[in-house]
């Protein structure tokens, strides 16, 4: 059984392409039973992608209205995707996705997922040209994302691989990558928070595997980690993208259930 739910959903309040109302209507048309919005929390050093301070109250108010509109048909909640370096409080949001979109190096915030050329420049200018030093810094940051953001969900664990399809910039089987990733995973598992299987980059044609990669998901399963399905949707068409494929893959890797968030706590749904 594949749950018709998504808790990683962006709108025009941040860097999404469609309004909250449009996203809700699309989810309902697709048969969703639960939809969680997750506007990007405010980051003062980069306002280009996130909700403004002024828009947060409007976001919460609109989603509350949609929750009432769809009552009895589809459960709707207002969460937040909180970056590691965000400083705004998360009180008032139903849940928190903890993510790392930047590295702080040499007094600068360096975006991890903005563009391949931006990443290459960051590696060249701030990590001595070493992609593995860059990867190490990323996973050292990710390891602390729950402690820093008090996240309920761990967002796109290996986002650092976004522009690395086919091992273009570094070898994901190299011990430098592998050890850094597994050390971060081990630290995060201490918090017993589910990792999202995120199909967002697959939808955009940047990756052929989700975040985390299938190899990392296998390691997560061996260590008793929990998962939920996430399409990291920035438009209506992407809602639920690849869920059937990812459910099959997760089952083949040994997972037996996926998590579904509810205001009363996590529920397990068999795969």
PLY file of the C-alpha trace (Angstrom):
ply
format ascii 1.0
element vertex 271
property float x
property float y
property float z
element edge 270
property int vertex1
property int vertex2
end_header
0.00 0.00 0.00
1.36 3.42 -0.96
0.16 6.26 1.26
-1.33 9.18 -0.64
0.44 11.77 1.45
3.15 14.38 1.04
4.64 16.56 3.77
7.31 18.38 1.74
5.30 20.89 -0.30
6.28 24.40 -1.41
4.12 27.23 -2.69
4.45 30.78 -3.96
5.05 31.85 -0.37
8.63 30.64 -0.97
10.14 29.15 -4.14
7.16 27.13 -5.31
5.42 27.74 -8.63
1.80 27.33 -7.50
-0.33 28.76 -4.73
-1.30 26.82 -1.62
-4.86 26.59 -2.93
-3.66 25.19 -6.26
-1.43 22.64 -4.55
-4.27 21.51 -2.29
-6.68 21.15 -5.21
-4.13 19.10 -7.17
-3.41 16.84 -4.20
-7.11 16.22 -3.63
-7.64 15.47 -7.33
-4.87 12.87 -7.08
-6.63 11.17 -4.18
-4.37 12.39 -1.40
-5.56 11.82 2.15
-2.98 14.11 3.80
-1.04 17.12 2.58
1.59 18.95 4.59
2.89 22.31 3.45
6.53 23.10 4.27
7.42 26.66 3.36
11.11 27.46 3.60
11.82 29.12 6.93
13.29 32.62 6.78
17.07 33.00 6.38
18.27 36.59 6.73
21.43 35.97 4.67
19.41 34.79 1.64
15.83 35.96 1.15
15.58 34.79 -2.45
13.99 31.40 -1.84
12.26 31.52 1.56
9.14 32.90 3.17
9.56 36.47 4.34
8.96 37.24 7.99
5.83 39.14 7.00
4.47 36.25 4.92
4.70 33.60 7.62
1.46 34.70 9.32
-0.33 34.87 5.94
0.96 31.37 5.10
-0.30 29.95 8.38
-3.64 31.69 7.98
-4.18 30.48 4.42
-3.26 26.89 5.22
-5.60 26.98 8.23
-8.35 28.07 5.86
-7.56 25.21 3.49
-7.55 22.80 6.42
-11.10 23.90 7.22
-12.16 23.82 3.56
-11.00 20.23 3.09
-12.08 18.95 6.51
-13.45 15.45 6.21
-11.95 15.05 2.74
-8.18 15.58 3.11
-6.11 16.46 6.17
-3.97 19.57 5.69
-1.27 21.00 7.97
1.27 23.82 7.86
4.83 22.71 8.50
8.13 24.42 7.80
11.38 23.38 6.13
13.95 24.83 8.46
17.47 25.26 7.15
20.36 24.49 9.49
21.33 28.17 9.51
17.83 29.60 9.93
17.35 31.47 13.19
13.59 32.15 13.19
11.50 30.18 15.72
9.44 27.22 14.53
6.66 27.52 17.09
3.27 27.65 15.41
4.19 25.17 12.67
2.74 21.67 12.83
6.05 19.96 12.10
9.62 20.74 11.04
11.70 19.33 8.18
15.36 19.84 9.01
17.55 20.44 5.95
20.99 21.72 5.00
20.97 24.01 1.96
24.19 25.93 2.76
27.67 25.48 4.15
29.24 28.23 6.20
32.89 28.56 5.23
35.36 31.46 5.36
32.65 33.76 6.66
30.29 33.04 3.76
27.09 31.05 3.29
27.63 28.78 0.30
24.49 27.31 -1.32
24.66 23.56 -1.82
21.89 23.12 -4.37
21.61 26.40 -6.27
23.50 25.50 -9.45
26.31 23.21 -10.54
28.59 26.13 -11.44
27.99 27.75 -8.04
28.95 24.52 -6.31
32.08 24.13 -8.44
33.14 27.67 -7.57
32.60 27.02 -3.86
34.72 23.87 -4.00
37.46 25.69 -5.88
37.56 28.83 -3.73
36.77 27.51 -0.25
37.75 23.83 -0.17
41.03 23.86 -2.08
39.41 22.28 -5.10
38.65 19.09 -3.16
35.13 17.75 -3.63
35.76 15.35 -0.77
36.55 18.17 1.66
33.30 19.76 0.52
31.39 16.52 1.06
32.94 16.09 4.50
31.88 19.60 5.53
28.36 18.96 4.26
27.86 15.72 6.16
29.40 17.16 9.33
26.69 19.83 9.14
23.89 17.38 8.29
24.85 15.26 11.29
23.73 18.12 13.56
20.57 19.16 11.70
18.11 17.60 14.16
19.94 19.00 17.17
19.94 22.45 15.57
16.43 22.60 14.07
14.56 20.17 16.35
13.32 18.53 13.18
10.58 15.93 13.00
11.74 14.85 9.51
15.27 14.67 8.07
15.22 16.36 4.67
17.15 15.23 1.55
20.01 13.63 3.50
22.57 13.58 0.66
21.61 16.81 -1.14
25.34 17.33 -1.77
25.04 14.76 -4.57
22.47 16.82 -6.52
24.88 17.62 -9.39
26.85 14.37 -9.19
24.81 12.03 -11.36
27.06 9.30 -12.71
29.88 10.26 -10.34
30.59 13.41 -12.32
32.44 15.19 -9.50
33.21 12.53 -6.91
32.93 8.80 -6.41
30.11 7.92 -4.02
31.78 4.57 -3.30
35.01 6.29 -2.26
35.68 5.79 1.44
35.93 9.56 1.96
32.35 10.00 0.81
31.07 6.79 2.35
32.54 7.29 5.81
31.35 10.90 5.99
27.81 9.89 5.00
27.60 6.95 7.38
28.97 8.93 10.31
26.26 11.52 9.74
23.63 8.82 9.42
24.71 7.18 12.67
24.51 10.50 14.52
21.04 11.26 13.14
19.73 7.79 13.97
20.25 8.62 17.64
17.27 10.99 17.37
14.91 8.34 15.92
13.51 10.71 13.29
12.41 9.42 9.88
14.48 10.15 6.78
12.47 11.23 3.76
12.87 9.33 0.50
12.84 12.47 -1.61
12.05 12.24 -5.33
12.36 15.96 -6.09
15.61 15.78 -8.07
14.33 12.77 -9.99
11.27 14.77 -11.06
13.55 17.59 -12.26
15.71 15.18 -14.26
18.83 15.78 -12.15
19.07 12.33 -10.58
18.00 8.79 -11.37
17.81 7.89 -7.67
16.17 9.59 -4.71
17.71 11.25 -1.71
19.13 9.27 0.03
20.61 7.12 -2.73
19.58 3.48 -2.82
22.96 2.43 -1.44
22.54 4.78 1.52
18.94 3.65 2.01
20.22 0.08 2.29
22.57 1.19 5.06
19.70 3.02 6.73
17.55 -0.11 6.64
20.34 -2.22 8.13
20.56 0.24 11.01
16.85 0.26 11.73
16.10 3.71 10.30
12.59 4.86 9.45
11.44 6.39 6.17
8.61 8.39 4.63
7.86 9.18 1.00
8.34 12.78 -0.14
8.11 14.48 -3.52
9.58 17.82 -2.35
6.96 19.41 -4.58
7.38 22.89 -6.00
4.55 22.49 -8.52
1.30 20.59 -8.81
2.52 17.98 -11.30
5.25 16.72 -8.97
2.96 15.75 -6.08
3.53 12.08 -5.37
6.09 11.74 -8.16
7.77 8.32 -8.22
6.07 7.06 -5.07
5.13 3.66 -6.53
8.69 3.12 -7.80
10.22 4.21 -4.51
7.84 2.05 -2.47
8.92 -0.97 -4.50
12.58 -0.07 -4.12
12.23 0.42 -0.37
10.52 -2.94 -0.01
13.26 -4.63 -2.03
15.83 -3.04 0.30
14.10 -4.59 3.30
11.83 -1.81 4.57
8.40 -3.06 5.57
6.67 0.20 6.47
6.71 3.91 5.74
5.83 6.66 8.18
2.87 9.00 7.90
2.86 12.15 10.02
-0.27 13.05 11.97
-0.83 15.66 14.69
-1.18 12.73 17.11
2.19 11.23 16.14
3.69 8.97 13.52
1.66 6.18 11.96
3.18 3.21 10.17
1.79 2.11 6.81
2.82 -1.28 5.43
4.56 -1.32 2.05
0 1
1 2
2 3
3 4
4 5
5 6
6 7
7 8
8 9
9 10
10 11
11 12
12 13
13 14
14 15
15 16
16 17
17 18
18 19
19 20
20 21
21 22
22 23
23 24
24 25
25 26
26 27
27 28
28 29
29 30
30 31
31 32
32 33
33 34
34 35
35 36
36 37
37 38
38 39
39 40
40 41
41 42
42 43
43 44
44 45
45 46
46 47
47 48
48 49
49 50
50 51
51 52
52 53
53 54
54 55
55 56
56 57
57 58
58 59
59 60
60 61
61 62
62 63
63 64
64 65
65 66
66 67
67 68
68 69
69 70
70 71
71 72
72 73
73 74
74 75
75 76
76 77
77 78
78 79
79 80
80 81
81 82
82 83
83 84
84 85
85 86
86 87
87 88
88 89
89 90
90 91
91 92
92 93
93 94
94 95
95 96
96 97
97 98
98 99
99 100
100 101
101 102
102 103
103 104
104 105
105 106
106 107
107 108
108 109
109 110
110 111
111 112
112 113
113 114
114 115
115 116
116 117
117 118
118 119
119 120
120 121
121 122
122 123
123 124
124 125
125 126
126 127
127 128
128 129
129 130
130 131
131 132
132 133
133 134
134 135
135 136
136 137
137 138
138 139
139 140
140 141
141 142
142 143
143 144
144 145
145 146
146 147
147 148
148 149
149 150
150 151
151 152
152 153
153 154
154 155
155 156
156 157
157 158
158 159
159 160
160 161
161 162
162 163
163 164
164 165
165 166
166 167
167 168
168 169
169 170
170 171
171 172
172 173
173 174
174 175
175 176
176 177
177 178
178 179
179 180
180 181
181 182
182 183
183 184
184 185
185 186
186 187
187 188
188 189
189 190
190 191
191 192
192 193
193 194
194 195
195 196
196 197
197 198
198 199
199 200
200 201
201 202
202 203
203 204
204 205
205 206
206 207
207 208
208 209
209 210
210 211
211 212
212 213
213 214
214 215
215 216
216 217
217 218
218 219
219 220
220 221
221 222
222 223
223 224
224 225
225 226
226 227
227 228
228 229
229 230
230 231
231 232
232 233
233 234
234 235
235 236
236 237
237 238
238 239
239 240
240 241
241 242
242 243
243 244
244 245
245 246
246 247
247 248
248 249
249 250
250 251
251 252
252 253
253 254
254 255
255 256
256 257
257 258
258 259
259 260
260 261
261 262
262 263
263 264
264 265
265 266
266 267
267 268
268 269
269 270
